[in-house]
Amino acid sequence: MRYLRPRSIEEASAALACGARALAGGTDLLVRLGRMVDWPPALVDLKGIDALKGIRPLAPGENGAPGDDEIAPAAGGGELPTGGLRLGALVTLAELKALPELAAWPALAAACRGFAARQIRNRATLGGNLANASPAADTVPVLAAYGARCLTDRRALPVEKLATGPGQTSLAPGEIITALELPAPAAGARSFFFKLAPREAMAIAVVSVAGCLEMEGPVVRRARLVLGSVAPTVIRAREAEAALAGRRLTPEVAREAAAVAAGAARPIDDLRARAGYRRTMVGRIVAYELSRLAREYAHS
């Protein structure tokens, strides 16, 4: 197996088009290599490509998040609200966790705090967490709840559309994730992230739920609820979102939406939990988080 360290996206794309594997932080790939019978012909180390690094504000007029079902080309498109961020694919979880501006996205900050251990966060990258295509990924549900999108060298798409199954993505041969665009939360938005796991860190999620609600007083203008570890990919609970939209958030509405969200889950039995337990916990987590918000508005 060869080791390649390209200096440009074009060089990396050409190497990956021939069946090589991309190496970013390596926190998942290097573990998998130890279990592989047939190794890839080459590892393409992306860390020498400066274009994949860095965090900067999104400028007015820069590409915005596409609609829920739209997959937009990488050039052209709408605008993101000012205050959003462009996160390079090689940004590490440690870099993101230390970012003062992350306070504007509290659910993402919570996901970063509970992500593995410090040593892993120093290596693991946002692009790698997406490309690994694990339904239990910590960052993907939160990014999807905030309406983030994934940019490649060829196109842009919602982050929840990248994975097509466990360990599988829609990336074409040679296609490289270059960045993520994280829009600014709308005025009055409330968000949350709940990870159910045996420990607070160094544990894979049994169930995870992320949500972002655009509120107008106690009324939900728009909601995004995203479920992890309960389907082959991270999924949107769209019927539950519809059950919230346009309604005053009350404990009763919260329980109703929670029941709908539980019905959207498609879990399996595995070593970490039974399918029935996972489905039940989706409902309880959604009910808990929404009811907590409802109580805050009831006392405001």
Order of alpha helices (4+ residues) and beta strands (2+ residues): beta-alpha-beta-alpha-beta-beta-beta-beta-alpha-alpha-alpha-alpha-alpha-beta-beta-beta-beta-beta-beta-beta-beta-beta-alpha-alpha-alpha
